[in-house]
Amino acid sequence: SELDIEKINAELLEFQNRCRRLPKGLKEWQAFLDLKKKIDDFSESCPLLEMMSSKSIQLRHWERISAVTRHKFNVTSESFTLKNVMDAPLLQFKDDIEVYCA
């Protein structure tokens, strides 16, 4: 199925707003810090996901992304999901991925 980036961004914004509205005392908890990092990282990944989900991205692009991230993307599989992509260290190789998807 198609990746609905607009819906993802809207839900992400809602999570960010909820985090901002939490009581100040909670914001010092490790659980809060971990959650905030996860949300921030996902937010930073969204532009990459949008580029990677473009119809112009071919198997050769995925092979380059796979080589640089050292992560296997089985894009032709029926079971290929967003989780498979998010399991890769995308942010660590953000600049390279942007070049491959441009």
C-alpha positions in Angstrom: 0.0 0.0 0.0 1.0 3.6 -0.4 2.8 5.6 2.3 0.6 8.5 3.4 3.3 11.1 4.4 0.7 13.8 5.1 -1.1 11.5 7.6 2.2 10.5 9.2 3.2 14.2 9.6 -0.1 15.1 11.1 0.1 12.3 13.7 3.7 13.2 14.4 2.8 16.8 15.0 0.1 15.7 17.4 2.6 13.5 19.3 5.0 16.5 19.5 2.2 18.7 20.8 1.2 16.2 23.4 4.8 15.9 24.6 5.1 19.7 25.0 1.9 19.8 27.1 3.1 17.2 29.6 3.8 18.5 33.1 7.3 19.9 33.6 8.3 17.3 36.2 7.7 14.4 33.7 10.1 16.0 31.2 13.0 15.0 33.4 12.1 11.3 33.4 14.2 9.0 31.2 11.0 7.6 29.7 10.1 11.1 28.5 13.5 11.7 27.1 13.5 8.4 25.2 10.1 9.1 23.8 11.0 12.6 22.7 14.2 11.4 21.0 12.1 8.7 19.2 9.6 11.3 18.0 12.3 13.8 17.0 14.2 11.1 15.1 11.1 10.0 13.3 10.3 13.6 12.4 13.8 14.0 10.9 13.3 10.7 9.0 10.0 11.8 7.4 11.5 13.8 4.5 13.7 10.8 3.7 10.7 8.5 3.8 8.9 10.8 1.4 11.9 10.7 -1.0 12.3 7.0 -0.7 8.6 6.4 -1.4 8.8 8.3 -4.7 7.6 6.4 -7.8 10.9 7.4 -9.4 13.0 5.3 -7.0 14.1 2.2 -8.7 15.7 -1.0 -7.5 19.2 0.4 -8.2 18.5 3.3 -5.7 17.5 0.8 -3.1 20.6 -1.2 -3.7 22.8 1.9 -3.2 20.8 2.8 0.0 21.2 -0.8 1.2 25.0 -0.7 0.5 25.6 2.5 2.4 23.3 1.6 5.4 24.4 -2.1 5.4 20.7 -2.9 5.7 18.8 -5.3 3.5 15.7 -3.9 1.9 13.6 -6.6 0.3 11.4 -4.0 -1.7 10.0 -6.7 -4.0 8.6 -8.7 -1.1 4.9 -8.7 -0.2 5.9 -8.3 3.4 8.0 -5.2 2.8 6.7 -2.5 5.3 7.6 0.9 6.7 9.0 -0.9 9.7 11.6 -2.6 7.4 12.8 0.8 6.3 12.7 2.3 9.8 14.9 -0.6 11.1 17.7 0.8 9.0 20.1 3.5 10.3 18.6 6.2 8.0 19.6 9.3 9.9 23.2 8.1 10.1 23.4 8.1 6.3 20.9 10.9 5.6 23.1 12.9 3.2 23.9 9.8 1.1 20.2 8.8 1.0 19.2 12.3 -0.1 21.7 12.1 -3.0 20.6 8.7 -4.1 16.9 9.7 -4.1 17.5 13.1 -5.8 
